[in-house]
């Protein structure tokens, strides 16, 4: 699609906000679900519920579900990189890390994407001085939050933070993987459905071997958190994401990188009574600044402003 057709009107902004809220509130639902569900079982159940909902959506909307064996194999790799592995790292880590810090680390995905794109995509995605500066600031922000004094002696909190950073690394890998290997002709909702199916198959082996069979004897509020996490923060979020990418383009959609951590921090502080110390706040500033530099945020805002002015002029 021609990038000139991308717009950020009222509907697109509402979609962006909805997507950011769905993903931002996922942290509290993970935290609440972990109260009774072991981490790998939680990932498995989340994937099962989410792919079931999306598979039903594909049937209702009459999507073409038939793909080749090679494409299934590619989506198996995608399922591992984008769901099974990062979901496992992030969920395990959130047992030992606050919701606010988890949301902040989630904003570090662009750092890994920018680094990996230099080697695996090249062209306009190669590392520049601007991207290198943003990457350096972001990594410094992560180290600041983790604490320099704790880098030599890991406790469970440090390991939880490291697990979340590993999850963000795999999210970055998955973006590169889908761009290079997954065919464009497959419907994006179908891609997501099979990605979740294969991720669930992989997690069934992991969760049963590590956590055992699910007991399903969970409290009502835990079941509610699980279904919200699966249906809204996973299945519905992906549907909104693909529609937003089509309408607004990848650059405009990337604005959620700034909103999701803000939502997660707000949820952690207002609903869970968490707090950020001065060191955490300084780390947040460094991470946000790094992301802004990598995303060329000032140019993006200027482009959005020009779109808004042009839209207003056309209406007049």
Backbone bond lengths (Angstrom), bond angles and torsions (degrees), N, CA, C in turn:
res aa  C-N    CA-C-N  psi(-1)  N-CA   C-N-CA  omega(-1)  CA-C   N-CA-C  phi
1 X - - - 1.466 - - 1.524 109.75 -
2 X 1.315 116.34 140.23 1.451 121.23 177.13 1.517 110.24 -65.19
3 X 1.344 116.40 131.32 1.461 119.78 -178.03 1.511 112.60 -64.56
4 X 1.340 117.70 -18.76 1.460 120.05 177.25 1.520 111.73 -67.19
5 X 1.330 117.25 -17.82 1.448 121.15 -179.65 1.526 111.87 -85.57
6 X 1.342 118.01 -8.14 1.450 120.86 178.56 1.531 109.78 -74.51
7 X 1.310 116.95 135.99 1.457 121.49 179.57 1.523 109.87 -136.20
8 X 1.341 115.93 158.63 1.456 121.84 173.67 1.523 108.33 -129.43
9 X 1.327 114.78 73.16 1.453 120.66 176.56 1.520 110.98 -88.33
10 X 1.331 115.99 -165.03 1.457 120.90 -176.99 1.523 111.38 -61.74
11 X 1.337 117.19 -42.40 1.470 120.66 -178.66 1.521 110.81 -64.01
12 X 1.342 116.74 -43.53 1.464 120.50 -178.72 1.533 111.26 -65.30
13 X 1.338 116.69 -38.93 1.463 119.52 177.51 1.524 110.83 -65.56
14 X 1.326 116.91 -37.98 1.469 120.09 177.58 1.523 111.04 -65.64
15 X 1.338 116.52 -39.27 1.467 120.64 176.88 1.526 110.70 -64.65
16 X 1.328 116.68 -42.07 1.461 120.84 179.60 1.526 110.86 -63.22
17 X 1.333 115.83 -43.84 1.462 119.79 178.56 1.519 111.20 -64.83
18 X 1.341 116.84 -41.47 1.465 120.76 179.47 1.530 110.44 -62.22
19 X 1.326 116.50 -43.94 1.461 120.99 179.39 1.529 110.69 -62.15
20 X 1.322 116.57 -44.10 1.459 120.81 -179.60 1.526 111.54 -65.37
21 X 1.332 117.00 -37.80 1.467 120.45 177.97 1.524 111.07 -67.78
22 X 1.336 116.37 -42.10 1.467 119.96 179.79 1.524 111.16 -61.21
23 X 1.322 116.45 -43.34 1.457 120.18 179.93 1.531 111.59 -77.75
24 X 1.333 116.39 -34.77 1.457 119.16 179.87 1.516 112.59 -66.39
25 X 1.337 117.09 -37.83 1.463 121.04 -179.83 1.528 112.25 -80.52
26 X 1.330 117.70 -6.82 1.463 119.38 179.32 1.524 111.58 -64.01
27 X 1.326 116.82 -28.64 1.463 120.38 -176.39 1.530 111.31 -64.00
28 X 1.319 116.75 -42.33 1.464 118.92 -178.82 1.523 110.83 -70.53
29 X 1.325 117.74 -33.16 1.468 120.46 178.17 1.530 111.57 -71.59
30 X 1.331 116.65 -35.08 1.463 119.50 173.60 1.518 109.75 -63.62
31 X 1.330 115.66 -46.86 1.464 120.47 -178.79 1.526 110.93 -59.96
32 X 1.327 117.30 -43.71 1.467 120.33 -179.04 1.527 111.11 -69.26
33 X 1.326 118.20 -39.07 1.466 121.49 179.91 1.519 111.33 -65.50
34 X 1.340 116.42 -34.89 1.465 120.55 -178.98 1.522 112.56 -66.64
35 X 1.323 116.79 -12.14 1.459 120.31 178.65 1.526 111.75 -62.26
36 X 1.355 116.25 -28.74 1.467 119.92 -179.51 1.527 113.98 -130.17
37 X 1.330 117.51 -20.19 1.463 120.24 -175.87 1.524 109.66 -105.29
38 X 1.325 118.94 126.94 1.473 121.04 176.19 1.530 110.52 -59.58
39 X 1.330 118.64 150.66 1.470 121.84 -170.81 1.526 115.22 -57.18
40 X 1.334 118.38 -45.30 1.458 119.49 -176.53 1.531 111.24 -74.35
41 X 1.317 116.79 -31.69 1.468 120.22 174.00 1.518 110.05 -66.79
42 X 1.324 116.64 -38.67 1.465 120.81 178.24 1.527 110.73 -61.02
43 X 1.323 117.05 -44.62 1.469 120.74 178.56 1.522 109.97 -62.13
44 X 1.322 117.04 -43.69 1.468 121.35 -179.85 1.525 111.55 -61.42
45 X 1.333 117.48 -48.18 1.469 121.22 -179.33 1.528 111.12 -65.95
46 X 1.321 116.20 -39.07 1.469 120.42 177.57 1.522 110.95 -59.22
47 X 1.323 116.66 -46.06 1.461 121.31 -179.04 1.530 111.34 -66.57
48 X 1.326 116.74 -40.62 1.470 120.43 -179.23 1.529 111.41 -62.43
49 X 1.316 116.13 -47.09 1.470 120.12 -179.68 1.524 110.38 -65.41
50 X 1.341 116.41 -41.80 1.462 120.54 -177.61 1.522 111.93 -66.03
51 X 1.347 117.76 -46.49 1.471 118.11 -178.15 1.527 110.74 -69.61
52 X 1.327 118.24 -31.47 1.464 120.08 177.06 1.528 110.46 -62.65
53 X 1.339 116.08 -42.42 1.461 120.56 179.14 1.525 111.20 -65.56
54 X 1.340 116.45 -43.34 1.462 119.46 -179.30 1.523 112.12 -70.63
55 X 1.328 117.01 -34.88 1.462 120.05 177.46 1.530 109.65 -64.01
56 X 1.329 116.56 -41.57 1.465 120.91 176.38 1.522 110.34 -62.88
57 X 1.333 116.69 -39.98 1.465 121.11 178.33 1.533 110.17 -62.39
58 X 1.317 117.20 -41.19 1.468 120.97 178.74 1.531 111.13 -63.03
59 X 1.333 116.47 -40.07 1.462 119.92 178.80 1.523 111.02 -66.39
60 X 1.341 116.49 -43.76 1.466 120.66 -179.08 1.529 110.62 -64.29
61 X 1.327 116.34 -42.45 1.469 120.37 -178.01 1.529 112.74 -87.79
62 X 1.350 115.98 4.97 1.464 122.98 175.28 1.529 113.16 56.78
63 X 1.345 114.79 47.06 1.458 119.82 175.24 1.528 110.06 -73.40
64 X 1.330 116.35 151.32 1.456 121.37 175.77 1.528 108.43 -78.51
65 X 1.325 116.65 108.10 1.463 121.62 -174.44 1.527 113.26 -93.46
66 X 1.326 117.96 -11.33 1.460 120.29 -176.85 1.527 110.10 -79.95
67 X 1.325 116.34 120.79 1.459 122.22 175.62 1.531 108.28 -133.05
68 X 1.323 116.44 166.50 1.466 121.10 -175.34 1.529 111.09 -78.07
69 X 1.330 115.59 166.11 1.464 121.54 177.59 1.529 110.54 -62.57
70 X 1.326 116.53 -38.26 1.470 120.40 178.34 1.525 110.56 -63.15
71 X 1.318 116.48 -41.17 1.466 119.89 179.61 1.529 110.86 -67.49
72 X 1.335 116.72 -36.45 1.467 119.93 174.43 1.530 110.51 -60.71
73 X 1.343 116.11 -41.64 1.456 120.29 -179.86 1.526 110.82 -64.15
74 X 1.324 116.19 -40.69 1.466 120.05 177.52 1.527 111.22 -63.70
75 X 1.324 117.11 -39.66 1.456 120.64 -179.38 1.528 111.71 -75.03
76 X 1.328 116.72 -23.56 1.458 119.64 171.21 1.529 109.44 -63.07
77 X 1.332 116.26 -45.61 1.464 120.04 175.79 1.514 111.54 -61.21
78 X 1.333 115.72 -40.52 1.459 119.82 178.18 1.520 111.79 -64.84
79 X 1.331 116.45 -38.51 1.450 120.32 179.14 1.517 112.67 -63.00
80 X 1.333 115.86 -37.46 1.461 120.28 177.81 1.528 110.95 -68.63
81 X 1.351 116.13 -45.85 1.457 120.36 -174.51 1.524 113.46 -74.06
82 X 1.331 117.07 -36.90 1.463 119.82 -172.74 1.519 114.08 -97.34
83 X 1.327 117.91 -19.33 1.472 119.66 -175.77 1.523 113.27 -128.44
84 X 1.328 117.17 -65.31 1.463 120.72 -170.59 1.530 112.30 -57.33
85 X 1.333 117.39 -51.85 1.463 120.21 -176.27 1.532 112.05 -72.45
86 X 1.361 119.20 -53.35 1.475 117.82 -178.48 1.523 113.48 -66.18
87 X 1.340 118.72 -38.41 1.459 120.38 176.28 1.523 110.35 -58.48
88 X 1.350 116.61 -41.22 1.467 120.95 -179.08 1.521 110.93 -65.25
89 X 1.324 116.73 -47.52 1.461 120.53 178.93 1.534 110.67 -60.69
90 X 1.325 115.78 -46.51 1.464 119.72 -174.50 1.527 110.77 -68.07
91 X 1.330 116.82 -42.10 1.457 120.36 -178.93 1.516 111.55 -68.05
92 X 1.337 116.85 -42.92 1.464 119.59 177.08 1.525 110.31 -62.13
93 X 1.334 115.94 -43.14 1.462 119.93 -178.25 1.505 113.42 -64.17
94 X 1.338 116.99 -33.01 1.462 119.28 -176.55 1.523 112.50 -72.39
95 X 1.320 117.64 -9.16 1.461 119.99 171.53 1.530 110.91 -64.98
96 X 1.331 116.79 -28.11 1.453 121.82 -170.95 1.529 113.20 -119.29
97 X 1.342 116.75 1.91 1.463 120.76 -175.94 1.523 108.34 -129.41
98 X 1.311 117.13 144.64 1.466 120.90 -179.51 1.524 110.92 -67.80
99 X 1.314 115.69 158.47 1.464 121.81 178.79 1.523 111.43 -59.45
100 X 1.334 116.49 -41.48 1.465 120.90 -178.25 1.520 111.51 -61.90
101 X 1.327 116.86 -47.41 1.469 120.87 -179.60 1.525 110.51 -65.38
102 X 1.342 116.64 -38.49 1.462 119.95 176.83 1.517 111.84 -59.45
103 X 1.337 116.41 -42.82 1.461 120.84 178.72 1.523 111.53 -64.88
104 X 1.319 116.31 -37.87 1.469 120.40 179.30 1.526 110.42 -64.88
105 X 1.325 116.97 -46.91 1.462 119.96 179.90 1.522 111.47 -63.52
106 X 1.329 117.44 -30.92 1.464 120.70 178.79 1.526 111.12 -61.02
107 X 1.334 116.43 -25.66 1.461 120.23 178.97 1.514 113.82 -75.55
108 X 1.339 117.49 -1.30 1.467 120.35 -178.15 1.526 113.27 -88.98
109 X 1.327 117.91 -0.76 1.473 120.58 -178.96 1.536 112.61 -54.48
110 X 1.363 119.78 -42.44 1.476 119.10 -179.67 1.519 113.97 -58.61
111 X 1.347 118.02 -27.57 1.468 119.62 179.08 1.527 110.53 -64.09
112 X 1.326 116.08 -46.41 1.461 120.33 -179.16 1.524 110.77 -70.27
113 X 1.336 116.56 -36.46 1.466 120.05 178.40 1.523 110.76 -62.56
114 X 1.329 116.15 -45.57 1.468 120.30 -179.95 1.523 111.19 -63.20
115 X 1.322 117.06 -40.54 1.472 121.34 -179.33 1.527 110.58 -66.40
116 X 1.335 117.12 -47.31 1.466 120.93 -176.89 1.523 111.79 -70.75
117 X 1.347 117.09 -35.36 1.464 120.22 -179.31 1.519 111.54 -61.85
118 X 1.321 117.47 -31.34 1.465 121.22 179.28 1.527 110.87 -59.13
119 X 1.321 117.56 -38.92 1.460 121.98 -175.13 1.528 113.09 -90.90
120 X 1.334 117.36 -31.32 1.467 119.44 -170.77 1.533 114.29 -108.11
121 X 1.325 117.68 -14.84 1.471 119.91 179.16 1.518 110.35 -115.73
122 X 1.336 116.28 -48.90 1.458 120.05 178.52 1.514 112.66 73.55
123 X 1.323 116.54 -156.62 1.457 121.08 -179.99 1.523 111.38 59.30
124 X 1.331 115.71 -131.00 1.464 120.92 -179.18 1.523 112.30 -69.85
125 X 1.338 116.45 -12.22 1.463 120.29 -179.63 1.526 112.99 -89.76
126 X 1.344 117.37 1.69 1.462 119.49 -179.93 1.528 110.94 -65.66
127 X 1.314 115.37 154.59 1.456 121.80 -179.61 1.525 110.22 -63.77
128 X 1.315 115.59 132.55 1.466 122.19 175.48 1.525 107.96 -119.01
129 X 1.342 116.05 173.25 1.458 118.70 177.10 1.521 110.93 -61.07
130 X 1.337 116.29 -36.79 1.468 120.29 179.64 1.522 110.51 -64.21
131 X 1.335 116.73 -46.63 1.459 120.20 -179.89 1.524 111.50 -67.02
132 X 1.329 116.18 -38.54 1.468 119.67 179.36 1.527 110.67 -63.99
133 X 1.330 116.14 -39.47 1.466 120.13 177.41 1.528 110.75 -64.03
134 X 1.339 116.09 -45.06 1.465 119.96 178.44 1.518 111.71 -62.92
135 X 1.327 116.49 -40.95 1.465 121.09 179.40 1.520 110.77 -63.62
136 X 1.338 116.13 -43.04 1.454 120.18 179.13 1.526 112.32 -63.70
137 X 1.332 116.71 -42.07 1.460 120.32 179.17 1.529 110.78 -65.33
138 X 1.323 115.96 -40.21 1.464 120.13 -179.50 1.518 111.70 -64.50
139 X 1.328 116.66 -45.39 1.461 120.18 179.42 1.530 111.20 -64.25
140 X 1.335 116.01 -37.00 1.459 120.06 176.77 1.533 110.39 -64.09
141 X 1.337 116.09 -36.96 1.468 120.25 177.42 1.517 111.68 -64.58
142 X 1.337 116.57 -41.60 1.470 120.90 178.55 1.522 110.67 -63.17
143 X 1.342 116.10 -45.26 1.462 120.41 179.41 1.523 110.66 -63.52
144 X 1.332 116.60 -37.80 1.464 120.68 178.95 1.523 111.19 -61.59
145 X 1.331 116.72 -44.20 1.461 120.26 -179.82 1.523 111.27 -67.74
146 X 1.322 116.91 -42.34 1.453 120.40 179.04 1.525 111.56 -65.34
147 X 1.341 116.43 -33.72 1.452 121.12 -178.92 1.512 111.02 95.84
148 X 1.332 115.93 118.10 1.464 120.59 -178.41 1.518 110.60 -59.82
149 X 1.336 116.94 -36.03 1.462 120.63 -177.22 1.514 113.46 -68.01
150 X 1.368 116.88 -18.09 1.461 120.30 -177.26 1.537 113.16 -97.44
151 X 1.330 116.57 -3.53 1.460 119.71 -177.21 1.528 112.24 -67.21
152 X 1.344 116.36 -26.37 1.460 119.62 -178.10 1.525 113.23 -92.84
153 X 1.325 117.09 -14.16 1.473 120.17 -178.46 1.526 109.24 -137.81
154 X 1.333 116.35 94.11 1.455 121.47 -175.65 1.521 111.05 -77.42
155 X 1.338 116.12 133.53 1.450 121.95 167.31 1.522 107.10 -111.93
156 X 1.340 117.91 -173.02 1.464 120.50 -177.80 1.534 111.97 -62.69
157 X 1.341 116.23 -36.14 1.469 118.91 178.00 1.517 110.89 -63.62
158 X 1.331 116.32 -44.76 1.465 120.28 178.87 1.526 111.16 -63.65
159 X 1.332 116.76 -40.72 1.461 120.23 178.31 1.526 110.92 -65.65
160 X 1.338 116.33 -37.18 1.464 119.97 176.64 1.513 111.60 -63.82
161 X 1.330 116.81 -41.61 1.457 120.66 177.22 1.520 111.20 -65.13
162 X 1.330 116.23 -41.34 1.464 120.05 178.77 1.524 110.77 -64.28
163 X 1.341 116.86 -38.01 1.470 120.61 177.85 1.523 110.32 -61.59
164 X 1.341 117.63 -40.76 1.464 121.03 179.37 1.522 111.30 -66.79
165 X 1.327 117.06 -37.98 1.459 120.32 176.68 1.529 110.38 -64.71
166 X 1.349 116.63 -39.85 1.473 120.45 175.59 1.532 110.51 -61.33
167 X 1.336 116.46 -39.57 1.468 120.03 177.92 1.524 110.37 -60.06
168 X 1.331 116.74 -43.66 1.468 120.76 179.67 1.526 111.05 -64.77
169 X 1.333 116.67 -34.89 1.467 120.37 176.31 1.529 110.13 -61.14
170 X 1.338 117.17 -44.27 1.460 119.88 -179.63 1.526 111.80 -70.50
171 X 1.337 117.58 -32.31 1.466 119.57 172.80 1.522 109.89 -60.39
172 X 1.339 115.97 -42.74 1.462 120.04 177.30 1.523 111.70 -63.07
173 X 1.337 116.30 -41.27 1.474 120.58 177.01 1.522 111.07 -61.10
174 X 1.327 116.33 -40.97 1.468 120.26 -175.74 1.524 111.34 -65.30
175 X 1.345 116.69 -36.94 1.456 119.06 178.15 1.520 111.86 -62.19
176 X 1.327 116.36 -42.17 1.463 121.39 177.48 1.531 109.91 -66.51
177 X 1.322 116.18 -42.84 1.466 121.93 -177.48 1.527 110.69 -59.49
178 X 1.336 117.22 -49.47 1.463 120.34 -178.15 1.524 111.10 -65.12
179 X 1.318 116.53 -35.79 1.457 119.58 -179.96 1.522 111.64 -67.22
180 X 1.325 117.90 -35.39 1.458 121.41 -174.27 1.526 113.73 -91.93
181 X 1.336 117.82 -33.53 1.461 119.44 -167.44 1.525 115.95 -116.17
182 X 1.323 118.70 -28.59 1.468 119.90 -175.97 1.529 109.39 -85.12
183 X 1.336 118.27 123.89 1.472 121.39 -176.83 1.528 112.75 -60.38
184 X 1.334 115.20 142.93 1.466 120.67 -178.43 1.525 112.89 -74.30
185 X 1.354 117.22 -21.01 1.459 118.43 -172.91 1.536 112.66 -74.92
186 X 1.337 117.76 -14.08 1.464 119.44 179.59 1.528 109.13 -80.32
187 X 1.309 116.99 133.25 1.459 121.96 177.83 1.525 110.05 -54.69
188 X 1.331 116.52 135.41 1.462 120.32 -173.86 1.528 112.99 -64.06
189 X 1.323 117.29 -34.49 1.461 119.65 177.38 1.522 110.44 -67.52
190 X 1.322 116.61 -37.16 1.468 121.26 176.57 1.526 109.67 -66.13
191 X 1.332 116.66 -41.80 1.461 121.05 176.45 1.526 110.30 -56.65
192 X 1.329 115.90 -46.71 1.465 120.22 -179.12 1.519 111.46 -65.44
193 X 1.331 116.84 -40.26 1.462 120.70 -179.89 1.517 111.56 -60.28
194 X 1.341 116.79 -49.71 1.459 119.95 179.98 1.534 111.50 -69.72
195 X 1.324 116.81 -32.68 1.465 120.05 174.89 1.521 110.39 -59.09
196 X 1.332 116.57 -45.92 1.468 121.46 -179.95 1.528 111.43 -68.35
197 X 1.333 116.63 -37.12 1.475 119.83 178.99 1.525 110.60 -62.29
198 X 1.337 116.75 -49.71 1.458 120.05 -178.59 1.524 111.48 -67.41
199 X 1.326 116.76 -35.07 1.464 119.48 176.06 1.524 110.85 -64.47
200 X 1.341 116.52 -38.79 1.468 120.82 178.37 1.524 111.10 -66.02
201 X 1.332 116.69 -39.54 1.469 120.16 177.69 1.529 109.99 -60.93
202 X 1.331 116.02 -45.97 1.469 120.15 179.27 1.530 110.97 -62.69
203 X 1.334 116.52 -42.70 1.463 120.06 -177.56 1.523 112.18 -71.48
204 X 1.329 117.80 -23.82 1.466 119.49 176.91 1.529 109.91 -62.34
205 X 1.333 116.60 -39.02 1.464 120.82 178.87 1.524 110.96 -68.76
206 X 1.332 115.66 -42.15 1.470 120.07 -178.29 1.519 111.00 -69.13
207 X 1.323 116.85 -49.65 1.465 120.31 -173.49 1.524 112.26 -66.16
208 X 1.331 117.29 -40.60 1.467 119.91 -179.43 1.525 111.11 -67.66
209 X 1.337 116.84 -39.04 1.465 120.25 -179.81 1.524 112.38 -70.99
210 X 1.345 117.68 -33.78 1.462 120.40 -176.36 1.535 111.83 -95.05
211 X 1.341 116.83 -48.44 1.464 120.80 -175.00 1.525 113.24 -97.55
212 X 1.338 117.53 -14.91 1.456 120.38 -173.55 1.521 110.87 83.81
213 X 1.313 116.92 -176.84 1.463 121.42 179.33 1.530 110.57 -68.67
214 X 1.334 118.37 142.43 1.471 120.43 177.57 1.529 110.49 -61.13
215 X 1.323 116.15 142.02 1.466 119.63 179.83 1.528 111.27 -84.80
216 X 1.326 116.60 -29.72 1.471 123.88 -177.69 1.530 112.30 63.86
217 X 1.327 117.39 8.39 1.465 121.00 178.17 1.524 109.20 -96.93
218 X 1.328 114.36 67.34 1.452 120.49 -175.89 1.520 110.33 -108.36
219 X 1.322 115.53 157.00 1.460 120.47 176.36 1.525 110.28 -65.46
220 X 1.317 115.95 159.11 1.460 121.08 -179.41 1.523 111.43 -60.52
221 X 1.348 117.31 -40.58 1.465 119.79 -178.58 1.527 111.32 -68.02
222 X 1.347 117.23 -29.92 1.461 120.88 176.98 1.524 110.23 -70.74
223 X 1.323 116.67 -43.52 1.469 120.53 175.20 1.532 110.25 -59.24
224 X 1.335 116.47 -41.66 1.465 120.48 -179.92 1.523 110.78 -62.65
225 X 1.335 116.64 -45.14 1.469 120.47 178.23 1.524 111.17 -61.91
226 X 1.335 116.78 -40.18 1.467 121.42 -179.91 1.523 111.16 -63.08
227 X 1.326 117.11 -45.92 1.463 120.19 -178.53 1.530 111.50 -69.92
228 X 1.321 117.45 -36.71 1.465 119.59 175.85 1.523 109.82 -63.50
229 X 1.327 116.11 -43.56 1.464 121.40 179.13 1.523 111.55 -60.80
230 X 1.327 116.92 -44.19 1.467 121.40 -176.08 1.526 112.51 -77.07
231 X 1.337 116.83 -48.49 1.461 120.79 -173.61 1.517 112.76 -78.00
232 X 1.329 116.70 -39.65 1.463 119.78 -174.00 1.537 112.13 -98.03
233 X 1.345 117.31 -51.71 1.467 119.62 -176.02 1.517 113.04 -79.33
234 X 1.341 117.51 -7.52 1.465 120.10 178.17 1.529 110.52 -119.48
235 X 1.331 118.07 -68.65 1.471 120.92 -174.91 1.530 112.17 -64.89
236 X 1.339 117.69 -56.93 1.468 120.84 -178.78 1.523 111.42 -63.82
237 X 1.331 116.29 -39.04 1.468 119.73 -179.05 1.525 111.46 -60.08
238 X 1.339 117.39 -39.36 1.463 120.03 179.86 1.526 111.42 -68.64
239 X 1.325 116.67 -37.02 1.469 119.30 177.75 1.525 109.99 -62.75
240 X 1.348 116.93 -45.27 1.467 120.93 178.29 1.524 110.21 -63.59
241 X 1.333 116.32 -41.84 1.458 120.60 -178.40 1.519 111.75 -57.83
242 X 1.335 117.20 -48.20 1.459 119.76 -176.72 1.535 111.71 -68.04
243 X 1.325 116.10 -36.19 1.473 118.63 177.23 1.526 110.75 -68.13
244 X 1.337 116.50 -39.20 1.458 120.19 179.27 1.521 111.07 -66.96
245 X 1.342 117.17 -39.76 1.462 120.43 176.78 1.525 111.00 -59.81
246 X 1.321 116.38 -39.21 1.465 120.84 -179.13 1.529 111.74 -69.96
247 X 1.338 116.48 -37.17 1.467 120.55 -175.67 1.527 112.57 -87.23
248 X 1.343 116.29 -39.64 1.463 120.08 -172.00 1.518 114.04 -108.96
249 X 1.342 117.34 -16.33 1.459 119.98 -179.16 1.514 112.41 85.84
250 X 1.350 117.09 161.46 1.466 121.25 -175.67 1.524 114.42 -65.55
251 X 1.335 117.97 -36.31 1.463 120.01 -178.01 1.516 111.71 -65.03
252 X 1.338 116.25 -47.48 1.459 120.16 178.81 1.527 111.29 -65.56
253 X 1.327 116.50 -38.34 1.462 120.59 179.64 1.520 111.23 -64.17
254 X 1.338 117.15 -29.79 1.462 121.09 -177.92 1.522 112.69 -66.08
255 X 1.331 118.29 -8.85 1.459 120.73 176.22 1.525 112.04 -60.61
256 X 1.347 117.10 -21.28 1.468 119.23 179.24 1.532 110.87 -63.80
257 X 1.333 117.52 -18.03 1.467 121.60 177.47 1.528 110.92 -58.06
258 X 1.335 116.49 -32.47 1.454 120.65 -179.64 1.529 112.35 -87.21
259 X 1.335 116.61 -31.21 1.460 119.89 -173.32 1.518 112.18 -80.75
260 X 1.345 117.77 -40.26 1.469 121.38 -175.94 1.531 112.28 -57.54
261 X 1.349 119.80 -48.89 1.465 118.02 178.16 1.523 113.32 -61.06
262 X 1.339 116.76 -36.13 1.468 120.25 178.62 1.522 110.27 -62.66
263 X 1.342 116.49 -44.17 1.463 120.74 178.17 1.525 110.37 -62.73
264 X 1.338 116.33 -45.36 1.466 120.34 179.96 1.511 112.73 -61.70
265 X 1.328 116.96 -41.31 1.466 121.01 177.88 1.521 110.47 -64.55
266 X 1.340 116.76 -43.72 1.463 121.15 179.06 1.522 110.99 -60.84
267 X 1.336 116.52 -43.82 1.464 120.55 179.22 1.519 110.77 -62.92
268 X 1.339 115.95 -45.30 1.457 119.65 -178.32 1.512 112.88 -62.83
269 X 1.326 116.54 -41.49 1.463 120.44 -176.87 1.528 111.78 -76.73
270 X 1.346 116.27 -44.90 1.467 119.72 -173.16 1.520 113.78 -81.30
271 X 1.339 117.48 -34.70 1.462 120.37 -175.20 1.527 113.75 -102.04
272 X 1.328 117.12 -26.21 1.460 119.99 -176.66 1.526 113.57 -112.70
273 X 1.338 115.56 -1.76 1.461 119.09 177.64 1.515 114.14 70.51
274 X 1.336 118.02 23.08 1.457 121.17 178.54 1.527 109.83 -78.83
275 X 1.310 116.44 168.67 1.458 121.14 178.28 1.518 109.58 -146.52
276 X 1.319 115.52 156.65 1.463 121.97 176.47 1.520 108.32 -113.90
277 X 1.335 116.41 130.82 1.458 118.78 175.55 1.524 109.99 -84.66
278 X 1.311 116.62 176.84 1.463 121.00 -176.42 1.524 112.15 -61.82
279 X 1.329 116.48 -34.09 1.465 120.56 178.26 1.520 110.55 -66.06
280 X 1.341 117.74 -41.32 1.465 121.73 177.83 1.525 110.89 -63.91
281 X 1.333 116.01 -42.94 1.470 120.46 -178.52 1.526 110.37 -63.53
282 X 1.335 116.53 -41.79 1.463 120.08 178.00 1.532 110.49 -62.95
283 X 1.344 116.14 -39.89 1.461 120.37 176.85 1.523 112.02 -63.49
284 X 1.339 116.47 -40.04 1.469 121.03 177.57 1.522 110.44 -60.58
285 X 1.333 116.73 -44.87 1.469 121.11 179.47 1.527 110.73 -59.90
286 X 1.337 116.75 -42.46 1.464 120.65 179.73 1.530 111.19 -65.33
287 X 1.344 116.79 -43.40 1.465 120.50 -179.97 1.516 110.94 -64.73
288 X 1.335 117.48 -46.56 1.464 120.64 179.34 1.530 110.76 -62.38
289 X 1.324 117.02 -40.13 1.467 120.58 179.01 1.521 110.51 -64.73
290 X 1.326 116.01 -41.79 1.459 119.85 178.92 1.517 112.26 -62.77
291 X 1.340 116.49 -43.94 1.460 120.87 178.13 1.529 110.51 -62.86
292 X 1.341 116.47 -42.17 1.462 120.98 -179.49 1.522 111.02 -61.17
293 X 1.338 116.49 -39.68 1.468 120.17 179.69 1.523 110.69 -68.83
294 X 1.341 116.77 -45.23 1.465 120.41 -179.55 1.521 111.23 -63.25
295 X 1.320 115.97 -42.91 1.468 120.92 -178.93 1.520 112.61 -77.58
296 X 1.348 117.47 -2.96 1.464 120.83 -176.57 1.532 109.24 53.44
297 X 1.337 114.37 54.27 1.457 121.89 -168.88 1.526 112.80 -60.86
298 X 1.344 117.94 -36.90 1.460 119.65 -178.16 1.524 111.15 -64.49
299 X 1.358 116.98 -39.82 1.473 120.16 178.26 1.520 111.18 -67.41
300 X 1.343 115.81 -36.46 1.458 119.90 179.33 1.519 111.03 -65.13
301 X 1.340 117.06 -41.75 1.462 120.57 178.50 1.531 111.02 -64.72
302 X 1.336 116.48 -39.73 1.466 119.74 178.16 1.526 110.62 -62.93
303 X 1.346 116.21 -40.59 1.469 120.20 179.45 1.521 110.67 -65.00
304 X 1.335 116.38 -42.78 1.461 120.44 178.41 1.521 111.00 -62.80
305 X 1.348 116.08 -39.14 1.462 120.06 179.57 1.520 110.53 -65.08
306 X 1.344 116.27 -41.74 1.467 120.05 178.01 1.524 110.96 -62.73
307 X 1.346 117.00 -40.01 1.461 121.37 177.35 1.525 110.91 -60.92
308 X 1.348 115.77 -41.38 1.464 120.90 -178.39 1.518 110.22 -65.89
309 X 1.343 116.38 -44.12 1.462 120.57 179.63 1.516 110.81 -63.92
310 X 1.354 116.83 -42.74 1.453 120.95 179.98 1.514 110.98 -64.37
311 X 1.338 117.23 -39.85 1.458 121.73 178.84 1.536 110.74 -63.63
312 X 1.348 115.97 -42.46 1.467 120.62 179.10 1.516 111.34 -64.66
313 X 1.342 115.35 -40.84 1.468 120.59 179.74 1.520 110.97 -64.29
314 X 1.331 117.77 -41.91 1.458 121.79 179.65 1.522 111.26 -62.13
315 X 1.349 116.81 -38.47 1.459 120.16 -179.59 1.514 111.75 -67.63
316 X 1.354 115.36 -32.18 1.463 118.96 178.97 1.525 111.89 -73.82
